[in-house]
Amino acid sequence: MNTLSNHRFLKMNGLGNEITVLDLRGSPHIVSAAEARAIAADPRSRFDQLMVLHDPVSPGTDAYMHIYNTDGSESGACGNGTRCVAWAMVADSIMGRPTHEDLVLETKAGLLPVTRLSDTVFTVDMGPPRLSWNEIPLRDPVSDTRAIAVDTQIPDHPELQDPSAVSMGNPHAIFWVKDAQSYDLAAIGPKFEHDPVFPERANISFAEVVNPEHIVLRVWERGAGATRACGSAACATLVAAARKGMTGRKATISLPGGDLVIEWRESDDHVLMTGETELEHEGFFSPALFAGAA
């Protein structure tokens, strides 16, 4: 029988960003891409990101997280998912393990300190943005990532060119548009996601700067598709907007699922993301779910 059979999971969301939380602390099992795709295919546990908790690796941390996209690929960061994990760990009645309210979680992209502000509101320190072409990464050397050239051209939307590029543990390309609602993400997003300029693919954002303190954002997420919210994209967008002089270092980012407050802290260059979390339901994986998963 598969290790994940009958295992408990939490179905949550961060501003509508669908998150499934799986606690594998104490187990050596590493979720495979096939297992992640099987979990995503079940309506009860369907996710934009699957957050899998493992025992801590670095001293002073509370857990190590593997993060999976719907297609089974791994991501280095997910701000909305990290808030959900923090809520689950703090709510000892859910995970069954009482813990303190200020956490440090670790991913392959680095450490993510999390602070609880209220019952459902958390701030995640997403760390400093990565702005060099080879850190994002991009295919070609670029001296200024505030605007990069892409190979993909959309005949119906010639204005979609020269996006800003930022990494927040995963690569992001941000297009500056007049009306973020006017784009068909399913038609346009995949083309830019797979643009050869992005050797690891990219999250594609369409950002409408309403005023220096407010941005409307829609996101096509790498490996997941159109999403109601993407925390790392909101962080990348605020950084890119501030670098271009469109905003200051703090703004409200409005996504289809709700608002995030993003601050690019000047004192240490770290990006802080604050937003809500919600528990939808708990469940247990059916053994049949993994019949075809290696």
FIFI-743849 format. One record per atom (N, C-alpha, C): x negated, y, z negated. Coordinates in steps of 0.05 Angstrom, whole numbers, plus 32768, in hexadecimal, padded with zeros to 4 digits. Each point is the difference from the previous one (the first is absolute). Layout:
BEGIN
XYZ
...
This chain:
BEGIN
7FEF7FE88000
801180188000
7FEE80198000
80088014800F
7FF180198002
7FFF800D7FE4
7FE9800D7FFA
7FFC800D7FE7
801580157FFA
800A800D8016
801380167FFC
801D7FF67FFE
80057FE78004
801B7FF57FFD
800B80057FE4
8018800B7FFF
800E80057FE6
7FF280167FF0
7FEE800E800C
7FF280167FF2
801180197FFF
7FFF800E7FEA
801080187FFC
7FF48018800F
80128011800A
7FF88018800D
801380177FF9
7FF780188003
801180187FFC
8004800E801B
801880068007
800680108018
8004801D7FF7
7FEF80128009
8001801C7FF7
7FFF80128018
8001801A7FFB
7FFB80138015
7FF5801A7FF3
7FEF800D8010
7FF7801B7FF9
800A80138015
8015800E7FFA
800D80138013
80097FF18019
80097FE77FFD
800A7FF18016
7FEB7FEF800E
7FE680057FFA
7FEA7FEF800A
80037FE57FF2
80087FEC8010
80067FE57FF4
7FE77FF27FF6
80017FF97FE6
7FE97FF57FF3
80087FE67FF2
7FF17FEA8004
80037FE87FF1
7FE77FFD7FEE
80047FFB7FE7
7FEA7FFD7FEC
7FFF7FE37FF8
7FE87FF58002
7FFB7FE47FF9
7FE97FFF7FED
80047FF47FE8
7FEB7FFE7FEB
7FF27FE58001
7FE78000800A
7FF07FE88000
7FE980017FED
800280117FEC
7FEB80007FEB
7FFF7FE57FF3
7FE87FF67FFB
7FFD7FE67FF5
80007FE98014
800480078019
7FFF7FEB8016
7FEB80078014
7FF27FEC800A
7FEB80058015
800C8003801C
801A7FFC8003
800C8000801B
7FFE801C800D
7FF880008019
7FFF80188010
80157FFD8016
801380138002
80157FFE8013
7FF58001801D
80087FEE8010
7FF77FFF801C
801280138011
7FF780068018
800F80108012
801B7FF28007
7FFF7FE68003
80187FF18007
801480017FE9
7FF67FFE7FE7
801280017FE9
800C801C7FFD
7FF080158006
800B801B7FFF
801680048014
7FFB7FF68018
801580028015
80197FF17FF9
7FFD7FE97FF3
80187FF17FF7
800F800F7FEB
7FF3800D7FED
800D80107FEC
800F8018800C
7FF3800C8014
800C8017800E
80197FF88010
80017FE78009
80167FF78010
80197FFA7FF0
7FFD7FFD7FE6
80177FFA7FEF
800E801A7FF8
801A80038005
800D80197FFA
7FFF80087FE2
7FFD7FEC7FEF
7FFF80057FE3
7FE5800D7FF8
7FEB7FFA800F
7FE5800A7FF8
7FF380108016
801080088014
7FF6800F8017
7FF180197FF6
7FE98006800C
7FF080177FF7
7FF4800F8017
7FF980197FFA
7FED800F8010
7FE37FF97FF7
7FFD7FFE7FE5
7FE77FF77FF4
80067FEC7FEA
7FEF7FEB8000
80007FEC7FEA
7FE880067FEE
800680067FE7
7FEB80067FEC
7FFB7FE87FEF
7FE97FF48002
7FF97FE77FF1
7FEC80077FEB
80077FFB7FE6
7FEE80057FEA
7FEF7FE87FFA
7FE680057FFC
7FED7FEC7FF7
7FF2800A7FE7
7FF17FEE7FF4
7FF080077FE8
7FED80178007
7FFA80117FEC
7FEE80178005
7FE47FF6800A
7FF480108011
7FE57FFA800A
7FEC80137FF2
8004801A8002
7FEE80137FF5
800680057FE3
7FEC80047FEE
800580077FE4
801180197FFE
801280007FEC
801180187FFC
801880028011
80057FEC8012
801880008010
80147FED7FF5
801A80048009
80167FF07FF5
80087FE98012
7FFB8002801A
80067FEB8013
7FF38007801B
7FFC7FEB8010
7FF78003801B
80187FFB8013
800480108015
80177FFD8011
7FF77FF9801D
800C7FEB800B
7FFF7FFC801D
801A800C800B
7FFE800E8016
8017800E800C
80047FF5801D
80187FF68005
80067FF4801B
80158010800E
7FFD8004801A
8015800B8011
80137FEA800A
80158009800C
80147FED800A
7FF57FEB8012
7FEC80078011
7FF57FEE8013
7FEA7FEE7FF4
7FFC80027FE6
7FEC7FEF7FF2
7FE5800C7FFE
7FFB8017800E
7FE6800D7FFE
7FFE800E7FE4
7FE780057FF8
7FFB800C7FE6
7FFB801E8003
8008800F7FEB
7FFC801C7FFF
7FEF80077FE8
7FF180168001
7FEF80077FEA
800E80117FEB
8017800C8007
800D80117FED
801E80028007
801080037FEB
801D80068003
8009800F7FE7
800380198002
800780117FE9
801B7FF97FF4
80147FFD8012
801B7FF97FF6
80007FE57FF2
7FF27FEC800C
7FFE7FE67FF4
7FF180007FE6
7FEB80117FFD
7FF180027FE8
8011800B7FE9
801280138006
8012800A7FEC
80137FEA7FF7
80097FEF8012
80127FEA7FF9
7FF27FEC7FEF
7FE77FF98006
7FF17FEE7FF0
7FFC800B7FE4
7FFA801A7FFE
7FFC800C7FE6
80197FFF7FEF
80178005800D
801A7FFE7FF1
80037FE37FF6
7FFB7FED8011
80047FE47FF8
7FEE7FF87FEA
7FE7800A8000
7FED7FF97FEB
8007800D7FE5
800A80198002
8007800F7FE8
801A7FF47FF3
80127FF88011
801A7FF47FF7
7FFB7FE37FF8
7FF77FFC7FE7
7FF87FE57FF8
80167FEC8001
801980097FFF
80167FED8002
80027FF3801C
7FF4800D8014
80017FF6801B
7FE97FED8005
7FE780097FFC
7FE97FF08005
7FF97FEE7FE8
800C80057FE9
7FFB7FEF7FE8
7FE680057FF3
7FF280178007
7FE680057FF4
7FFF801E7FF8
800480067FE7
7FFF801C7FF7
7FE5800C8007
800080198008
7FE8800D8007
8002801E7FFA
7FEA800E8001
8000801D7FFC
800B800E8019
800680197FFE
800E800E8015
7FEE800E8014
7FE780047FFA
7FED800A8013
7FEF7FE9800A
80017FFB801A
7FF47FE8800C
7FEA80088013
7FEE7FED8005
7FED80028016
80027FE78011
800A80038018
80037FE98012
7FEB80018016
7FF87FE9800A
7FEA7FFF8013
80097FF2801A
7FF7800B8016
80047FF3801A
7FE57FFF800F
80007FF58017
7FE78000800F
7FF7801C8008
801280137FFE
7FF9801C8007
7FF5800F7FE7
80027FF57FE8
7FF6800D7FE9
801480007FE9
7FFB80117FEC
800F80027FE7
801780148003
80177FF97FF5
801880118001
800B80047FE3
7FF880157FF2
800C80067FE6
801D80098003
80117FF77FEE
801C80068001
8009800A7FE5
801080158000
800B800C7FE7
801E80008001
800D7FF77FEB
801D80017FFF
800A801B7FF5
8011800D800F
800B801A7FF8
801B7FFE7FF3
80107FEC8008
801A7FFB7FF5
80077FE28005
80197FF87FFB
80077FE48003
7FFA7FF6801C
800580108014
7FFC7FF6801C
7FED80108011
7FF580157FF5
7FEE8012800F
7FE37FFC7FF8
7FEF7FFB8014
7FE47FFB7FFB
7FEF80118013
7FE880077FF6
7FEC800E8011
7FE97FEC8005
7FF97FFD8019
7FEA7FEF8008
7FE98012800A
7FE87FFB7FF4
7FE8800E800A
7FF57FEF8017
8004800A8018
7FF97FF18018
7FE280038007
7FF2800F7FF0
7FE380048006
7FFC80168015
7FE780048008
7FFA80148014
80077FF6801C
800880128012
80047FF8801C
7FE57FFB800D
80027FF08015
7FE87FFA8010
8003800E801B
7FEE80128007
800580118016
7FEC7FFD8017
7FEB7FF17FFC
7FEC7FFB8015
800A7FEB8013
7FF980038019
800A7FEE8015
7FFB7FE37FFA
7FE87FFA7FF5
7FF97FE47FFB
800D7FF57FE6
800A80127FEF
800E7FF77FE8
801E7FFA8006
800B800C8014
801D7FFE8005
80087FE48008
7FF57FF18012
7FEB80078013
800C8006801B
7FF0800F8011
80078005801B
7FEC7FF28012
80077FFC8019
7FEF7FF28013
7FE780108006
8004801B8004
7FEB8011800A
7FF880157FEB
7FE780087FFF
7FF880167FEE
8010801A8007
800A800C7FEB
800F80198002
7FF680137FEA
7FF980188008
7FF580137FED
8015800C7FED
80198002800A
8015800D7FF1
80197FEF8002
80087FF27FEB
80187FEE8001
801A800F7FFB
7FFF801A7FFF
8019800F7FFE
80107FFE8019
7FF37FFA8016
800D7FFB801A
7FEF7FED8010
800B7FEA8008
7FF17FEC8010
800E7FFA801A
7FF27FF78014
800C7FF88019
80097FE37FFF
80177FFA800B
800A7FE58001
80037FF8801D
7FFD7FE68006
80037FF6801B
801D7FFF8009
80127FFA7FEE
801C7FFC8006
800D801B8008
800F7FFF8016
801080178008
801D7FF88003
801280107FF6
801D7FFB8002
800C80148013
80067FF88019
800A80138014
801780127FF7
80127FF47FF1
801880107FF6
7FF980137FE9
7FE87FFC7FF4
7FF880107FEA
7FE380098003
7FFB80128013
7FE480098005
7FF4800F7FE8
801280097FEE
7FF6800F7FE8
7FF27FEE7FEC
80047FE58002
7FF47FEE7FED
7FE37FFA8008
7FEF80127FF7
7FE37FFD8005
7FF1800D7FE9
7FE67FFA7FFF
7FEE800B7FEC
800A7FFE7FE4
80077FE87FF7
80087FFD7FE4
7FE980047FED
800680057FE7
7FEC80007FEA
7FFC7FE37FF7
7FE87FFA7FF7
7FFA7FE57FF7
7FF580017FE3
800A7FEF7FEF
7FF87FFF7FE4
80027FE27FF7
7FEF7FF87FEE
80047FE67FF3
800680047FE3
80147FF27FF6
800680007FE4
7FFE7FE27FF6
7FEB7FF3800A
7FFD7FE37FFB
800A7FF18018
800F800D8011
80097FF5801A
800180178014
7FFD7FFB8019
7FFE80168014
801B800C8007
8000801B8002
8018800F8007
7FFA80148016
801480028012
800080158015
801980107FFD
7FFD801B7FFE
801780117FFB
800480138017
80177FFE800D
800880128016
801080177FF4
7FFA80198008
800E80177FF6
801680088014
80197FFF7FF7
801680038012
801480157FF5
801180098012
801480147FF8
80197FF37FF3
80067FE88008
80177FF27FF5
7FFA7FE27FFD
7FFA7FF97FE7
7FF87FE47FFB
80167FEC8006
801980098000
80177FEE8004
80057FF9801D
7FF2800E8012
80067FFD801D
7FF07FEA800E
7FF17FF07FF1
7FEF7FEC800C
800A7FE37FFA
80007FEF8014
80077FE47FFE
7FE87FF17FF6
7FFE7FFB7FE6
7FE87FF47FF5
7FFB7FE4800C
80157FF08004
7FFD7FE5800A
7FF48000801C
800680158010
7FF68001801B
7FE4800C8002
7FFA80137FEE
7FE7800F8002
7FEB7FF57FEC
80097FF97FE8
7FED7FF87FEB
7FED7FEA8007
80097FEA800C
7FEE7FEA8006
7FEA80078014
800780128012
7FEC80078015
7FE9800F7FF3
800580127FED
7FEB800E7FF3
7FF27FEE7FEB
80107FEF7FF2
7FF47FEE7FEC
7FEA7FF0800C
80047FF78019
7FEC7FEE800E
7FEE800F8013
8000801B7FFE
7FEE800F8012
7FE37FF77FFB
7FF17FFC8015
7FE47FF67FFD
7FEE80127FEF
800880197FFD
7FF180137FEF
7FFF7FF67FE3
80147FF07FF8
80027FF67FE4
7FF97FE27FFF
7FE77FF97FFB
7FF87FE48001
800E7FEE7FEB
800A800C7FEB
800F7FF17FEB
801E80078001
8009800B8018
801B800A8003
800480187FED
8017800C8000
800480187FEF
801E80037FF9
8005800C7FE9
801B80097FF9
8005801A800F
80178003800D
800680178011
801580117FF3
7FFA80197FFB
801380127FF3
800780178013
801980097FFD
800B8017800E
800780157FEB
7FF180157FFE
800280137FEA
800B801B800A
801480097FF3
800D801B8005
7FFB80127FE8
7FEF80148003
7FFA80127FEA
801680157FFE
80117FFD7FEC
801680137FFC
7FF7801B7FF5
7FEE7FFE7FEC
7FF380187FF5
7FE77FF67FF1
7FF080127FF5
7FE77FF77FF4
80037FED7FE8
80187FFC7FF6
80047FEE7FEA
80137FE98006
80067FFC8019
80147FEC8007
7FFA7FF4801C
7FFE7FE68002
7FFC7FF28019
80157FEA8003
800C7FFE8017
80127FEA8007
7FF07FEB800F
80027FE77FF8
7FEE7FEB800B
80107FE78007
7FF97FF58017
80097FE58008
7FE87FF08008
80017FE67FF9
7FE87FF08002
80057FE5800E
7FEF7FF98013
7FFF7FE5800B
7FE87FF37FF2
80057FEC7FF0
7FEB7FF57FEF
7FF37FE8800E
7FE680007FFF
7FF07FEB800C
80077FE57FF4
80087FEE8011
80077FE57FF7
801B7FFD7FF3
801080167FFF
801A7FFE7FF3
8016800D8010
7FF980158010
8014800E8010
800B80187FF3
8017800A8009
800C80187FF5
80087FFB7FE3
7FF980127FEF
80057FFD7FE3
800D80187FF5
800F7FFC7FEB
800E80177FF3
7FED80117FF0
7FEA7FF67FF9
7FEC800F7FF1
7FE57FF38002
7FEA800F8001
7FE57FF68000
7FF080137FF0
7FF77FF77FE8
7FF280117FEE
7FE58009800A
7FF17FED800B
7FE58007800A
800280138018
80157FFD8010
800480138017
8007801C7FF5
801080027FEB
8006801A7FF4
7FE6800D7FF6
7FEF7FF07FF3
7FE7800B7FF6
7FEE80098018
7FFE7FEF8014
7FEF80088017
800A8019800E
801B80028001
800C8018800E
7FFA80197FF0
800380007FE6
7FFA80177FF0
7FE380098003
7FEE7FEC7FFF
7FE380078004
7FFB800C801B
800C7FF48015
7FFC800A801B
800C801C8003
801780047FF5
800D801A8002
7FF080167FF2
7FF57FF97FE8
7FF080137FF1
7FE68007800F
7FF47FEB800D
7FE88005800F
800480128018
80197FFF800B
800680118017
800B801B7FF8
800380057FE6
800A801A7FF6
801E80028002
800F7FEA8005
801D80018002
800D80017FE5
7FF37FF57FEB
800B7FFF7FE5
7FE980067FED
800880027FE6
7FEC80007FEB
7FF97FE37FF9
7FF57FFC7FE8
7FF87FE67FF8
80157FF07FF1
8019800B7FFF
80167FF27FF3
801980068010
80107FEB8005
80198004800F
80137FE97FFB
801980058005
80157FEA8000
80017FF5801C
7FFE7FE58001
80027FF2801A
801B7FF18000
801280088013
801A7FF48002
80007FEA8015
80057FE87FF6
80027FE88012
801D7FF78001
80087FEF8012
801C7FF78001
800A7FF57FE6
7FEF7FF47FF0
80087FF57FE6
800080137FE9
7FF580188003
7FFF80137FEA
7FE680108000
7FFB800D7FEA
7FEA80137FFF
7FE97FF57FEF
7FE780068009
7FE87FFB7FF0
7FF3801B7FFC
7FF480047FE9
7FEF80177FFB
7FE37FF88002
7FF2800C8012
7FE47FF98005
7FEE80187FF9
7FEB7FFB7FF1
7FED80147FF9
7FE47FF78007
7FF18010800F
7FE47FFA8006
7FEF80117FEC
7FF87FF37FEA
7FF4800E7FEA
7FE4800A8007
7FFC801A7FFC
7FE7800D8009
7FE97FF87FEE
80057FFB7FE6
7FEB7FFB7FED
7FEF7FE78007
800D7FEB800A
7FF27FE78006
80067FF5801B
8010800E8010
80077FF7801B
80147FE98001
800B7FF87FE9
80137FEA8000
801C80098008
800F7FED800C
801B80058009
80137FF27FED
801380107FF4
80137FF57FED
801C7FFF800D
800D7FE97FFD
801B7FFC800B
80147FFA7FEA
8015800F7FFF
80147FFD7FEA
801C7FFA800D
800D7FEA7FF6
801A7FFA800B
800E7FEA7FEF
80187FFA8009
80127FED7FF2
7FFB7FE38008
80097FEE7FEF
80017FE48006
801C7FF57FF9
80077FE9800C
801A7FF47FFA
7FFE7FE18002
800A7FF37FEC
80037FE38001
801B7FF9800D
7FFF7FEF8014
80197FF8800E
800A7FE57FF5
7FEF7FEC7FFE
80087FE77FF5
7FE77FEE7FFB
80057FEB7FF1
7FEB7FEB7FFB
80097FE7800F
7FED7FEF8006
80077FE7800D
7FEA7FEB7FFE
80047FE9800B
7FEC7FEA8001
7FFE7FF6801C
7FE87FFC800A
7FFC7FF6801B
800A7FE48003
80107FFB8015
80097FE58007
7FE97FF0800B
7FFD7FE67FF8
7FEA7FF0800C
80037FFE801E
80188000800A
80047FFE801D
7FF48018800F
7FFC80167FF2
7FF58018800D
7FE47FFB800B
7FF17FEF7FF3
7FE47FFC8007
7FFB7FE5800F
80157FF5800A
7FFD7FE6800E
7FED80018017
80008016800E
7FEE80038017
7FE880117FFC
7FFB80097FE7
7FEA80127FFA
7FE87FF07FF5
7FE98004800D
7FE87FF37FF7
7FF7800C7FE5
